[in-house]
Amino acid sequence: MSQKAKIFTLFLVTLLANLGVLSAAKKRDELTSDKAEFTGIARPVLWREPTDMAARDLVYGSGGKEHAPAPPFTFLEEDMNGSQPKFDVRDANGTKWGVKLGPEAKPETAASRLVWAAGYFTTEDYFLHEIQVRNMPRHLKRKAGDKFIQPDGTVLDVRLKRHPKDGRKIANWEWRNNPFTGTRELDGLRVVMAVINNWDLKDKNNAIYRVKRIPQGEGPGLIYLISDLGASFGTARLIEDRKKAKGDLNEYLHSKFIRKVEGNSVDFEDPHRPSMIILGAPHEYFSRVNLEWIGKDIPLENVRWMGQILGQLSPEQIRDAFSAAGFSPEEVAGFASEVDSRIGQLKHL
């Protein structure tokens, strides 16, 4: 390559890199500005008391049957955020859905139902064993998704996500720094994450949505929720075999739940420090290495409080959460039994 060509190539690389940095910075600034503008007039909300616990439908979750996706679907574009193969579609009602493929589709659907049942906000998630997608490309940029795509546009084992109605994501929120620090409600969410073994509790998986009206007839608000629950119902930490870390019944059954009860506080096993073998992927390891505190030193009274809330769920409702997520009958029975056992342990601390 000539000297001029090398210089031109270096110029292009530098230009593209700077454009990427500027674009990311602009997006962050927009989110920060939006959040700052709206925070002054809207109340942040993390939890709402589930007064209708016995009637909560864990088959359809927070969206209910009326908001379920309506075929046919039309492909819009691939979503390159996160690590799992994803793309966006529009359904027959004109609603835009985020479609996730791979090992997170089932556990995320089940997790969203249990988190919602406990009184926390979630996105509206639905699992379908297959959907027909018009204009579906045969190959995605993330090749891991190709095995779920058939030549005729049929896509297998999908989780469809619709974000809160009339809501817009304006920012991410931090576990260590948020309006609910030290509250019973945030501690309860930490407990629920331990129940479902969600080890991927990075701040980037938390979202703040601006809504015109908070559910239950209140005014505008900022809804705080966990927007990615896919790393649930497997191991209590990230391991080399990602498939076993998410939606794996055997790993979930054999994972430790409560690490210790000391004085008036409880330590849970989840989230546990990632396996040392993950050091081969430094970003993966260090992005999760300091998350253990989320499951530690939770006041005993707040753990019991969440145990009493979850304890109102019937065995049938818990099974419904896993059935709705497409697990086999054997998996449904196993997952539901373990969740029920963990809830019992919380109640009797």
C-alpha positions as CSV (number, residue, x, y, z in Angstrom):
1,M,0.0,0.0,0.0
2,S,1.4,3.5,-0.9
3,Q,2.1,6.1,1.7
4,K,-0.8,8.2,0.5
5,A,-3.2,5.3,0.7
6,K,-2.0,4.5,4.3
7,I,-2.6,8.1,5.3
8,F,-6.0,8.2,3.7
9,T,-7.0,4.9,5.4
10,L,-5.8,6.2,8.8
11,F,-7.9,9.4,8.2
12,L,-11.0,7.4,7.4
13,V,-10.6,5.2,10.5
14,T,-10.1,8.2,12.7
15,L,-13.0,10.0,11.2
16,L,-15.4,7.1,11.6
17,A,-14.2,6.5,15.2
18,N,-14.8,10.1,16.1
19,L,-18.2,10.1,14.5
20,G,-19.1,7.0,16.6
21,V,-17.9,8.7,19.8
22,L,-19.8,11.9,18.9
23,S,-23.0,10.0,18.1
24,A,-22.9,8.1,21.4
25,A,-22.1,11.3,23.3
26,K,-25.0,13.1,21.6
27,K,-27.4,10.2,22.5
28,R,-26.2,10.3,26.1
29,D,-26.7,14.1,26.3
30,E,-30.2,13.8,24.8
31,L,-31.1,11.2,27.4
32,T,-29.6,13.2,30.3
33,S,-31.3,16.4,29.1
34,D,-34.7,14.6,28.7
35,K,-34.4,13.0,32.1
36,A,-33.4,16.3,33.8
37,E,-36.3,18.1,32.1
38,F,-38.9,15.6,33.0
39,T,-37.7,14.7,36.6
40,G,-38.8,18.1,37.8
41,I,-42.5,17.5,37.1
42,A,-42.8,13.7,37.3
43,R,-42.5,11.4,40.3
44,P,-40.2,8.4,40.1
45,V,-41.9,5.0,40.7
46,L,-40.4,1.6,41.2
47,W,-43.2,-0.5,42.8
48,R,-46.9,-0.6,43.1
49,E,-48.7,-2.8,45.7
50,P,-50.2,-5.8,43.8
51,T,-53.6,-5.7,45.5
52,D,-55.0,-8.1,42.9
53,M,-52.4,-10.8,43.5
54,A,-54.8,-13.7,43.4
55,A,-56.3,-12.5,40.1
56,R,-53.0,-11.7,38.4
57,D,-52.8,-13.5,35.0
58,L,-49.3,-14.9,34.7
59,V,-50.1,-16.5,31.4
60,Y,-50.2,-13.1,29.6
61,G,-48.3,-11.0,32.2
62,S,-48.3,-7.2,32.4
63,G,-49.6,-6.7,28.9
64,G,-52.6,-9.0,29.3
65,K,-54.4,-10.9,26.6
66,E,-55.6,-7.7,24.9
67,H,-52.1,-6.5,24.2
68,A,-50.7,-9.8,22.8
69,P,-48.9,-9.5,19.5
70,A,-51.1,-9.9,16.4
71,P,-49.8,-11.7,13.3
72,P,-48.8,-11.3,10.5
73,F,-45.5,-9.7,11.3
74,T,-43.2,-7.6,9.0
75,F,-39.5,-7.4,9.5
76,L,-38.2,-3.9,10.1
77,E,-34.5,-4.0,11.0
78,E,-31.9,-6.0,13.1
79,D,-31.3,-4.7,16.6
80,M,-27.5,-4.8,17.4
81,N,-27.9,-3.8,21.0
82,G,-26.9,-6.4,23.7
83,S,-25.4,-9.8,23.0
84,Q,-28.4,-11.8,21.8
85,P,-29.7,-12.0,18.2
86,K,-32.6,-9.5,17.9
87,F,-34.7,-7.7,15.4
88,D,-37.8,-5.5,15.2
89,V,-41.1,-6.3,13.6
90,R,-44.4,-4.6,13.2
91,D,-47.6,-6.6,13.7
92,A,-51.1,-6.5,12.1
93,N,-52.2,-3.7,14.6
94,G,-49.2,-1.5,13.7
95,T,-47.5,-2.2,17.0
96,K,-43.7,-2.4,17.0
97,W,-42.1,-5.4,18.8
98,G,-38.6,-6.3,19.7
99,V,-37.9,-10.0,18.9
100,K,-35.3,-11.8,20.8
101,L,-33.9,-15.3,19.8
102,G,-31.7,-17.7,21.6
103,P,-31.3,-19.0,25.2
104,E,-32.8,-15.8,26.9
105,A,-36.2,-15.9,25.2
106,K,-37.8,-18.4,27.5
107,P,-36.3,-17.4,30.9
108,E,-36.9,-13.7,30.2
109,T,-40.6,-14.3,29.6
110,A,-41.1,-16.3,32.8
111,A,-39.0,-13.8,34.8
112,S,-41.1,-10.8,33.6
113,R,-44.2,-12.4,34.9
114,L,-42.9,-13.1,38.4
115,V,-41.3,-9.7,38.7
116,W,-44.6,-8.1,37.6
117,A,-46.6,-10.3,40.1
118,A,-44.4,-8.9,42.9
119,G,-45.5,-5.4,42.1
120,Y,-42.6,-4.2,39.9
121,F,-42.9,-2.7,36.4
122,T,-41.8,-4.7,33.4
123,T,-41.9,-4.5,29.7
124,E,-44.7,-6.5,28.0
125,D,-43.2,-9.8,27.0
126,Y,-44.7,-12.7,25.2
127,F,-43.2,-16.0,24.0
128,L,-44.3,-17.8,20.8
129,H,-42.9,-21.1,19.5
130,E,-43.0,-19.7,16.0
131,I,-44.0,-16.6,14.0
132,Q,-44.2,-15.9,10.3
133,V,-42.3,-12.8,9.4
134,R,-42.7,-11.1,6.0
135,N,-39.5,-9.8,4.3
136,M,-37.4,-11.8,6.9
137,P,-33.8,-12.0,5.8
138,R,-32.4,-15.5,5.8
139,H,-29.3,-14.5,7.6
140,L,-28.7,-12.0,10.5
141,K,-25.5,-10.2,11.2
142,R,-25.4,-12.1,14.5
143,K,-25.1,-15.6,13.0
144,A,-26.3,-17.3,16.2
145,G,-29.8,-16.3,15.2
146,D,-29.7,-18.1,11.8
147,K,-30.6,-21.5,13.2
148,F,-34.0,-20.1,14.4
149,I,-34.9,-18.8,10.9
150,Q,-36.5,-21.0,8.3
151,P,-36.3,-20.3,4.5
152,D,-40.0,-19.4,4.4
153,G,-39.7,-16.7,7.0
154,T,-40.8,-18.8,9.9
155,V,-38.8,-17.9,13.1
156,L,-38.7,-20.3,16.0
157,D,-38.8,-19.8,19.8
158,V,-39.1,-16.0,20.0
159,R,-39.7,-13.5,22.8
160,L,-41.6,-10.4,21.7
161,K,-41.2,-7.3,23.8
162,R,-43.4,-4.2,23.7
163,H,-42.2,-1.3,25.9
164,P,-44.6,0.4,28.3
165,K,-47.6,1.9,26.7
166,D,-47.3,5.7,26.1
167,G,-43.7,5.4,27.4
168,R,-40.4,6.4,26.2
169,K,-37.0,5.3,27.5
170,I,-35.1,8.4,28.7
171,A,-32.1,6.9,30.6
172,N,-30.6,3.9,32.5
173,W,-30.6,3.9,36.3
174,E,-27.9,2.7,38.7
175,W,-28.3,0.2,41.4
176,R,-26.0,2.2,43.7
177,N,-27.5,5.6,42.9
178,N,-31.2,6.0,42.4
179,P,-34.2,7.6,44.2
180,F,-35.1,4.4,46.0
181,T,-31.7,3.6,47.7
182,G,-32.3,2.3,51.2
183,T,-36.0,1.6,50.7
184,R,-38.0,-1.5,51.3
185,E,-39.1,-1.5,47.6
186,L,-35.5,-1.6,46.2
187,D,-34.5,-4.3,48.7
188,G,-37.5,-6.3,47.6
189,L,-36.4,-6.1,44.0
190,R,-32.9,-7.3,45.1
191,V,-34.7,-10.3,46.7
192,V,-36.7,-11.1,43.6
193,M,-33.5,-11.1,41.5
194,A,-32.1,-13.7,43.9
195,V,-35.2,-15.8,43.6
196,I,-35.0,-16.0,39.9
197,N,-31.1,-16.2,39.7
198,N,-30.7,-13.1,37.5
199,W,-27.0,-12.6,37.7
200,D,-26.7,-10.1,34.9
201,L,-27.5,-7.0,36.9
202,K,-25.5,-4.4,35.1
203,D,-26.8,-0.9,35.2
204,K,-27.2,-0.9,31.4
205,N,-30.0,-3.5,31.9
206,N,-32.0,-1.0,33.9
207,A,-34.3,1.6,32.2
208,I,-36.2,4.7,33.1
209,Y,-39.4,5.2,31.1
210,R,-41.2,8.5,30.9
211,V,-45.0,7.9,30.9
212,K,-47.9,10.2,30.6
213,R,-49.8,8.4,33.3
214,I,-48.6,5.9,35.9
215,P,-50.8,2.8,36.2
216,Q,-53.6,3.1,38.7
217,G,-54.8,6.4,37.5
218,E,-52.0,8.7,38.6
219,G,-50.4,11.6,36.7
220,P,-47.1,11.6,34.6
221,G,-44.2,9.7,36.0
222,L,-40.8,8.1,35.6
223,I,-41.1,4.3,35.8
224,Y,-37.9,2.5,36.9
225,L,-37.6,-1.1,35.7
226,I,-35.2,-3.9,34.8
227,S,-35.4,-4.0,31.0
228,D,-33.4,-7.2,30.4
229,L,-34.2,-10.3,32.5
230,G,-32.8,-12.9,30.1
231,A,-30.0,-14.2,32.4
232,S,-32.4,-15.9,34.8
233,F,-33.3,-19.4,36.0
234,G,-29.9,-20.9,35.5
235,T,-26.7,-20.5,37.5
236,A,-26.2,-17.8,40.0
237,R,-23.3,-16.4,38.0
238,L,-21.9,-16.1,34.5
239,I,-20.0,-19.2,33.5
240,E,-18.3,-20.3,30.3
241,D,-21.3,-22.3,29.1
242,R,-23.8,-19.5,28.6
243,K,-26.7,-21.9,27.8
244,K,-26.5,-23.4,31.3
245,A,-26.4,-20.0,32.8
246,K,-29.9,-19.1,31.5
247,G,-33.1,-21.1,31.6
248,D,-31.4,-24.4,32.6
249,L,-33.5,-26.4,35.1
250,N,-30.7,-28.6,36.4
251,E,-28.4,-25.6,37.1
252,Y,-31.2,-23.7,38.8
253,L,-32.2,-26.6,41.0
254,H,-28.6,-27.2,42.1
255,S,-27.7,-23.5,42.7
256,K,-27.5,-22.2,46.3
257,F,-30.1,-19.7,47.2
258,I,-29.5,-18.1,50.6
259,R,-25.8,-17.7,51.4
260,K,-26.2,-16.8,55.1
261,V,-28.4,-15.0,57.6
262,E,-26.4,-13.0,60.1
263,G,-28.1,-10.8,62.7
264,N,-30.8,-8.8,61.0
265,S,-29.5,-9.1,57.4
266,V,-29.5,-11.7,54.6
267,D,-26.9,-12.5,52.0
268,F,-28.0,-14.3,48.8
269,E,-25.9,-16.4,46.4
270,D,-27.1,-14.4,43.4
271,P,-25.5,-12.4,41.9
272,H,-22.2,-14.4,42.4
273,R,-18.8,-13.3,41.1
274,P,-18.3,-14.6,37.5
275,S,-16.4,-17.8,37.0
276,M,-12.6,-17.1,36.8
277,I,-12.5,-18.7,33.3
278,I,-14.4,-15.7,32.0
279,L,-11.2,-13.7,32.5
280,G,-10.5,-14.8,29.0
281,A,-13.1,-12.2,28.0
282,P,-12.1,-9.3,30.3
283,H,-15.0,-7.1,29.4
284,E,-17.5,-9.8,30.2
285,Y,-15.8,-10.5,33.5
286,F,-15.1,-7.0,34.8
287,S,-18.6,-5.7,33.9
288,R,-20.1,-8.1,36.4
289,V,-17.3,-8.6,39.0
290,N,-18.5,-5.9,41.4
291,L,-22.2,-6.8,41.4
292,E,-22.2,-9.2,44.4
293,W,-23.2,-6.5,46.8
294,I,-26.7,-6.4,45.2
295,G,-27.5,-9.7,46.8
296,K,-25.8,-9.0,50.2
297,D,-26.7,-7.3,53.5
298,I,-30.4,-7.0,52.8
299,P,-32.5,-6.2,55.9
300,L,-34.2,-9.3,57.2
301,E,-37.5,-7.5,57.6
302,N,-37.5,-6.5,53.9
303,V,-36.7,-10.0,52.8
304,R,-39.6,-11.3,54.8
305,W,-41.8,-8.6,53.4
306,M,-41.1,-9.7,49.8
307,G,-41.5,-13.3,50.9
308,Q,-45.0,-12.5,52.1
309,I,-45.9,-10.8,48.8
310,L,-44.6,-13.6,46.6
311,G,-46.2,-16.1,49.0
312,Q,-49.7,-14.9,47.8
313,L,-49.1,-16.5,44.5
314,S,-50.7,-19.9,44.0
315,P,-48.8,-22.9,42.7
316,E,-50.9,-22.7,39.5
317,Q,-49.9,-19.0,38.9
318,I,-46.3,-19.9,39.2
319,R,-46.6,-22.8,36.8
320,D,-48.5,-20.4,34.4
321,A,-45.4,-18.1,34.3
322,F,-43.2,-21.0,33.0
323,S,-45.9,-22.5,30.7
324,A,-46.3,-19.1,29.0
325,A,-42.5,-19.1,28.4
326,G,-42.6,-22.2,26.3
327,F,-40.9,-24.6,28.7
328,S,-41.7,-28.3,28.6
329,P,-44.1,-29.8,31.1
330,E,-41.2,-31.3,33.0
331,E,-39.4,-28.0,33.1
332,V,-42.5,-26.2,34.2
333,A,-43.0,-28.5,37.1
334,G,-39.3,-28.3,38.1
335,F,-39.0,-24.5,37.9
336,A,-42.3,-23.9,39.6
337,S,-41.4,-26.3,42.5
338,E,-38.1,-24.6,43.1
339,V,-39.6,-21.1,43.0
340,D,-42.2,-22.1,45.5
341,S,-39.5,-23.6,47.7
342,R,-37.5,-20.4,47.6
343,I,-40.6,-18.3,48.5
344,G,-41.2,-20.6,51.4
345,Q,-37.7,-20.1,52.6
346,L,-38.1,-16.3,52.5
347,K,-41.3,-16.5,54.5
348,H,-39.8,-18.6,57.3
349,L,-36.6,-16.7,57.9
